[in-house]
């Protein structure tokens, strides 16, 4: 491995850990500081933190891999996500920022739900904490799989630690660096590193497709189109070979945004309500550039591989292979860092949200109600490590697919929390009984749907993406149960 690659990677690792140390000195004195950054994020940090924690390794591995195999029809996933993210900023962000402060200054999603529905406070905090930890263990595992694939593809044969495979070493190093800055610096460290990582990811997704198209061996748009048409004309079609069910399963990824705790918690931490529109504009601009780059990389990467006689065994590694093939070692190291940035930004956010729930909604609720802020910060750090280790065990199978793991966890959160967050913020008649019913029905529907094998592929398989039945069932359960039970006056009107 060229020395330039190592220089770029070690520089990246050093910057991430340095940010963690800086954040530790500024915001780990209390639970609110450690878990929510003191609600002081600037618009640009909040926007890129939300985006980077959302767009995990699947943006540079899973989505380009899907485009590589299926062509433009898989781009509907990105379109659905863009629309969903926009409505998340418009509908959820301002209301959640305002109402989490109004309802007892809640610092986690479970505590907000408990404060919003006091008649079911204990049940809501318990159930939501369980859902968060279960699905985040799977979601975090998807990021570790991406890190493992990077080391397995890019550093094959270099590492030999106690008989561990390159894939296993990748998991260990990825998790180790994330734990270092997350445990030390908490939410502020995660958000600040997300900002840096978001910039790196976007820049990589501009550079890579441009070089693939117009660099040596590329040939530009015309040549790429001619090559793809010679392989399979449907690769450049948005609809060819795509059933209605497949299309619906792709675009409904956007429904998941309303229920992703690691994303919407950024809305709670924005500096003020008036900063939300600015953050939304920055975030949506970043997302548009990044998604277009990922889609271009997948589709034009296929054309490049065909024209140059490349055999790509795992389409999800196209970013890694082209990074090594087309660039100077210093740039290759930067592009590897971009992939690690995508992975680490999401893992750190997920670990911190899981830790917050375990600390605030389990430890402080059941074990040590009188726990001090300092004690809770230390317990939170221990929980970060524990959830990370569980995720590493789940990710240990090198045959795991990043997009598959992400889709399952994304659907679980989207169905369990999405309808509940929307209705709790926007429908005053929602009550505690309806909230519990919706969360349980949504999570259970997704898990049952997956276990029965009804979640078919996006490209015309017989199944339906599990978020659709889960989201619909949860929404109906909340409305029906809320209307069928007593209105306990839990909604509090906010005076402006």
Phi, psi and omega in degrees: 000129183298146183298329180299324178297315181295322179301312181296317182294315181293327176297318178297311179301318182296319179296317180299315182291323178297320177297320178300318179294318178300315181294325179301323182285342185254332193210048174231023183277339181218168179298318180296322177294311185293323187260346183219009176063023180068019183050051186229023181286135175288162181304316184291322178290317179298318183294309182287333176293316177297318181292314183292323179288336176283307186276084185280202180302342180293336181293324181259347179241298187296309182292311175302325178297319178294319177294322179301317184279314192253347181084198188297341180301329179285348179293344178298334175300311180297320179297315178299320179294319181298314179296317180297319179296321179299311181292332175297316177295323184282314187271319188265315190306304183294321182291320181291320178301318182285314188283331177294329175286315183297319180270072170073021179052052182294140181246000171225161178297315177301321180290326175297313180298322178295319179289326180288326181235074186297337180291339180234030188302309184296315181296318181295316181294321181291309182296315182293324177296319178297314179300316181299312184293318181297307185287330178287332175298319178290317182296315178297324178301325180297323177292320179293326175299317178298317177296319177297319179294324177300309182292325180293322183275319188269332186240032185305126175081357183280320184266143176211074183256103174057032179081005179288145176286164176301322179298314180295320178297321177300318178297315182297314182292315179302310180295321182299314180292318178300314180298323183301308184276334179286314180298319184285311192255350177066209189297319181296318177298316180298316182291318180292319176293325176301319180299312179296316182294324178298319177297317180296315181299313182297317180298319179297322182280353169270316183293311189299306180298325180297316180290321179299323182279315192247356177279186180299127181088001182274292177097357178079183184298316184298314181292321179297316179297318179297318180296314182294321178296327178288333179279308182194109183303334182288347180297333181260012179258138178282341188231340185300126179079003181256118177282167178298320179296319178297317178297315181296320179296328180285309186288336182282002168304328182299334178298334185293338185302322186295344185238019181268104185302324183288343176266309186289342176295335175296326178296324179292335187260358179298145188305317179203165182297323183290346178277350185298312180301320178297314179298320179299314182296317178296313183297317182289325175296315178300318183293320180299312180298315184293318180292318178298320178297317181293319179295318179296320180299316182294312186285318181278337173296324176297316179297318180297316181298318181293313183297329184255013174065034181271137176258107182260103183292319180240106183303334180289355179255013183300321178299316182294314183296314181290328177300318182285328187279323195257350192234160171299147183308323178296320178287321176303315177299321177297318181292322173298320178297325178297319177295315177298325178298316178299319181290309188290325181298321180283316180301314182298319179296317181292319178298320182291319178295318177299315179299318180300316180294317179296323182284305186281325189254004174227297184299307182288334184276322187247328188260317185218080181296334182266012183301138179283166178299318181297319179296319181293324176299316180293321176296320178301319178297318179296322180292325176303313180296316184297312180295322177300319180292321177297317179298323179297322177296316179298324184278359189294341179281113182292349179271002180296145178255129183301310185296324181294315179296317180297316183298322179293312181292320180300317179294320180300313178291317182300321181280321183287319186251333187304299179300324182292316179298313180300310184287325179293330180274334193239348182234110186293339183281349177301130179237177185299319180297318178294323180297313178298314181300315182296317182295314181294313181297317181297310181295316182295319180299317179297313182294320178293318181301317179293314184296331179274356178074025181271000182266078185289182183286165178285334188264054170095006176294165185286343186272171179241136179305131190296343180292333183294302178295325181294314181295313181297314181297319180294317180300313180297317181299317180297312183295311184296310182293321179297318180287332182275348181243170187291138172280111185271010178068036183282337181285135179245120179289135181264121178281131179244000000 
